[in-house]
Amino acid sequence: MHVDIWSDVVCPWCYIGKRRFEAAVARLDDLEVDVTYRPFQLDPGAPIGSTMPAVDAYSRKFGGPERARAIIDKVTRVAAADGLDFRLDKAKRANTHAAHRLLWWALDADHGVSQEALKERLLRAYFTEGLDVGDHAVLADLAADVGADRSVAARFLAGDGGVDEVDEQLALAGEGGITAVPTYVVADTWAIPGAQDPDVFVKALRRLADKARAS
């Protein structure tokens, strides 16, 4: 069963959803589930080459610092319950287009890095370590952390590889009605929206697998 997960690397519910989906898949030992991460940008207009404190970005989006702090506190508590250490007080909001290009690049097995491992590293870099996930040098370092040749990753990021492909997939998300993430698209047919509890994922994937077998 193939699942395309549409998400962004600065989306807290995408990280929480990743953990919950992984927990669900671990319980589905009778199903073979493979995943491809697809791009979505929460803030496609974010300036390239600069960052903003995530707290400020939340304040602008949600109507001020008090509301932003309440949202951050809530999502941090939820993340902790799923074993994630969110440090949004030091997170730097950046344009994520280059990060999505790198995730597209990781799909090529010749580069020696799994896309899932890179996705995990990018999420931890943003949510826990406060790194700039829009900076090419940082991205090359993160690719190297999960087994890629840093110089190869850096050369890729310096060029225009993956730009058209990522843009096409971003457009495809819009055409497919994906307006919020995470969204899990199973076998190009069924969509599961949101960071569902593992039980919900287990039931949905079993039901969809049974339906596919019967068709």
WOGI-V51823 format. One record per helix or strand of 2 or more residues. SS is the DSSP state (alpha for helix, beta for strand). FROM is the first residue (numbers start at 1). LEN is the number of residues. Records with the same first field share a line. If there is no record, write none. Layout:
SS: FROM-LEN  FROM-LEN
This chain:
beta: 2-6  34-6  52-2  92-2  183-4  190-4
alpha: 12-16  54-9  65-17  97-9  109-3  115-13  136-10  150-9  163-13  198-17
